[in-house]
Amino acid sequence: MTAAAAVAAGELDDPALVISTRGLTRRFGELVAVQGVDLRVRRGEIFGVLGPNGAGKSTLIRMLCGILDPSSGDGRVVGFDVRRDPERIKERIGYMTQRFSLYEDLSVEENLSFYAGIYGVARRGRRARIEEVLAATGLGPRRRQLAGTLSGGWKQRVALASSTIHRPPLLFLDEPTAGVDPVSRRAFWAQIHRLAAAGTTVVVTTHYMDEAERCHRLAFIFGGRLLDEGRPDEIVARSGLRAADLDLAGATAPAAVMDALAAHADVMGVEAFGHLARVVTTGADPIAIAAQVAPGAPATPARISVEDAFVAMVRGEEARA
Amino acid sequence: MRFSIGRIAVITRKELIQLRRDRMTIGMMVMLPLMQLLLFGYAIDTDVRHMPTVVQDADRSAASRDLAHRLEATGFYTLVGEVRDYPEIARAFRSGDARVALVVPAGFAAGLTAGRPVEVQLIVDGADAQTVASATQTAAAVVSAWSAELRARGGAGAAEPLTLSSSIWYNPDLRTAVYIVPGLVGVILTMTMVMFTAMGIARERERGTLEQLIVSPVRSIELVIGKIVPYLAIGYVQMTIILVAGAVVFDVAFVGSWGLLYALAALFIAASLALGLFFSTLARTQQQAMQMSFFFLLPNLLLSGFMFPFEGMPAFAQALGQAIPLTHFLRIIRGIVLRGATWPDLVPEVAWLAAIGGVLVLASALRFRKKLG
C-alpha cells in the first residue's frame, strides 16, 4: 500500500480496531435502514448497541457479520473487508441470538461438537476444547442432557459455549438475555467480562438498560443513524439530565402531584417506583422543582441512568421528526 | 362455567383471521379440490386407447397392411413402427416404445386368397395387467369380423379362415402386484425424499438454527449436500426393502440389472431432493412443508402412470405427466425389474429424467441461495 492510500484508508486499518466502519449504509428499496454509520470498536471491548426496535441494529450487525452487503460505505471487521471477504469474517466471529439456536434434539455435548465442526475446530483439538468449554460453563454434569430439556439459563450457557467454541476474536450477542432469569443474567455477564478480559471483543445489542451499563462503550442507533457513542458515564454526562426521588408516601393525592410534576416545562419525565416518584429534568434542579410543586414531600438527589439518557435522546429525535 | 356461544364465536373469528393471513394454506385449500376434480374427472380415463403397437409384417402384402390399418381404426392401437423379428419386439417392449406387437406370417395374403386357414399373432406386454384383456379382446374382435366377412364371401373352404393367437410376455399370469411393486418404489421415494428434505430445512428455519448456520462459515452447497446425503442413503434402503419384500411376499421376480437400477435411481432421488429443497424455500414452517409435499403427491399418483395407464390419458394430462420425474422413473424401474431393460433401451427416459432433474436442481439452488443471503 502506498503512503497516500494508507492515509486515505485512515483508521480503518488500525490494528487495535476490531471493527471500523466509515459511512456504512444499507438501503432496502426506498427505506434507508442504516445511514452513514462510523463505528470503532477496540480489541477486548464490550460494545453495546442500543436502539428501539426497527432502529437498524440488526441490519448493522448483519453487515458486520458479512451476511448482508452494504449499499455504500466501507467496513473492516477482524481485519477483513465486509464486502470482499465475508467468508473470512464468518470464520472469525461468534454469533448468538436470543433464540439460542440450539438443536433441541441433540445433547449439550452433541451441540458443541456440531458447532466445533462447523467452525472448523481442528479434529485433534476438538475433544479437549469441548471438555474445556464444558468445564468453564459448568455444563459438565449436563453434557448428555438434550438441549431442549434445559431451562432458559442453561440453554443460554450452551448457546454461548457453542458460539465461542472456536475462540473467535469477536463475538456478536443479539439480545442474549431476553427471557432469562436475573440470576442467570448475572452469571452470563460475569462470563462475558471474563471473555473480554481474555481479549475477546464483544458486540451486544440489548433492550435492558442495566445491561447497557455493563458495557465499556455504547452506541445509540436511531432511525438508522448513530446518535451518540461513548462510555456509559460520558453519555450520561452529555445528556445533562438531573434526577431526584420524591417520597410521596405521605402525600394526599400522589397521582395529582405526579401529573403536576410531569406538566412542568423543565421536567422530562416522572415515573412511579412504589411510593417514590422519580423526577428527571432536562437540567433544572429537580429538588427545587419538587419543593415548588409538592412542598413537604422529602426529596433526595438520584443518579441519572443510561436509560434516562436513552429515553431523552429518543424523545428528542421523535420531536424533531 | 356456562357454555358460551360468544366465546366460540371469538375463537372462530380468530381462526378465520389466522387462516386469512396464511396464504399458503388458503391457496392449497382452494387448489386441492380443484386439482382433484380435474385430475380424477378429466385425466383419469381407465379406458385405454392408443396403445403403441409395432408390426412384424413378414408378408408385406396389401392384405397384411389392411389388417394393421383395421386394428388402428379401432382407436385402440397406434402404429409406432415396424420390426423384423422377435428380438426387436422385445427391445421395443423393454424400452416402453411399444406395448403391443402384431405378427403377420409370410403367405398371409396367399393363404387368404387360397382359402387356407391363416393365423396371425398378437403379443402383449403383460407388465401392466390392466391393459392386457382389452388389448387382446379388441384385436380378436377385429380379426373375427374380417374372418366372418371372408366366410360370407363364400370363397373359403375353412370354417374359420382367419384366427388370432395371442401371447403375453412378461407377467403372463397377469398379476397386478408385479406392476404395482416396482411402481411403489417410485411413489415411496417421491414421498419421503420430497417431504424429508422440505421439512428438514423448514425445521432449521423454524428453530432459528438456520440463522445460526448462515452466520457461520458453512456454504449453502455444503449445507445442502450434508443434509441430503443421509436421505439419499435412506432412499436406497427404502428401495431395497420394497424390492426384496416384493420378491419374497408377492413373488415379483427381478429380471434386469440391480446395478443399473441403483445407478439410475440416483438421478431420480436427486430430482426429488431438489424439489424438496425448492419447497423448503417456499415453506416457512414444517407444517407448510408437509402440506406442500402432500399436495405434490396427488398428481404424482394420478398422472405418472402409477395408478392409471399413461396411454389412457388425454394429451394435456400426458403432457403434465411428462414433466413429473416419477413418470420417467416408473418406466425405468418397470423396464429394468419386469422386462430386463438395459441401458440402450432406457436412454430416452434417462434423458428426460436428467433434464427435469437438472432444471429442478438449478432452480432450487438459485432460490435457496437467494433465501439464505
Interface residues (C-beta under 8 A of the other chain):
Chain A: C65 I67 L68 E87 K90 E91 I93 Y95 T97 R99 F100 S101 L102 Y103 E104 Y115 I118 Y119 G120 F172
Chain B: R207 G208 T209 E211 Q212 L213 I214 V215 S216 P217 V218 R219 G373
